[in-house]
Amino acid sequence: MKKGAPIPFALLGHPVGHSLSPAMHNAAFKALGIHARYSLLDVLPGDIPRTLEDLQQKNFGGVNITIPHKEEAFRFLKAHHEVSPHARALQSVNTVVFRPDGKLYGDNTDAPGFLDALREAFRATPRGKRILLLGCGGAGRALALTCARQGATAMFVSDINMKARCRLRRDLKKVAPQMEVGGVALSRAEQVAPHCDVIIQATPVGMKPGDPPLLPATAFRKGQMVFDLIYRPALTPTLAAAQEAGARTQNGLGMLLHQGARAFQLWTGRKPPVAVMRAALEKALRARTR
């Protein structure tokens, strides 16, 4: 019989109640016989440093970080603990390991998880592709910089926040000086979209009932790859518009799975049971959409 309380893990975000991560990680812990429990913690903006220090005292094994805290977590961990070279390059943390020596270690599994999902869904990589990014926040920024490092030939970034858009453009030019880089207002993104091979939707638009598609069907074309980071609903308005135009589409469930599997390995040192995690995610998603 197992003794003691399970090792706690959690997802920190705001809001966070929609997440399917507990289903995925708790199924993985059970499959490998690890006495641990993953939960959701709603954390207000500005509270990440205090929360991480509090969880450290509560013997957490690790946490995931989601919207809107990834850059705040990076700044705190860089100043007071340790971050991976990958997280340092992206200036964003989505996974934190609580080490036995009391130090916290921040990493980012979003980008490699996205690359895993892109290969799985489309048998493709960013190399040689013209890419349009909708949304320059934490996740979008990480994916854009990763695609640049992976050999994309052009990257157009679009966001209602001009400051975020301009900052990402500057950073992309530093990372990939030979790559074509452009900033596009959301109102003009549909003019650029048809000329791109890959479109990444990295905004929250589409999560709420009644949200409009960010781009109309006329912005897409047959053969395009359209990746929406949202996984609930499974078919967002943007993906529906893309499908209408004949584009190939993928929602964010695959990225959630693969970034989660990489986080699980960082926490436990064990090979993640990806098939078990996928089945748990799909079951939880079906239950939410009934």
Secondary structure by P-SEA (a helix, b strand, c coil): cccccccccccccccccccaaaaaaaaaaaaacccbbbbbbbbcccaaaaaaaaaaaacccccccccccaaaaaaaaaacccccaaaaaaccccccccccccbbbbbbaaaaaaaaaaaaaccccccccbbbbccccaaaaaaaaaaaaacccbbbbbcccaaaaaaaaaaaaaaccccccccccccccccccccccbbbbccccccccccccccccccccccbbbbbccccccccaaaaaaaaaccccccaaaaaaaaaaaaaaaacccccaaaaaaaaaaaaaaaaac
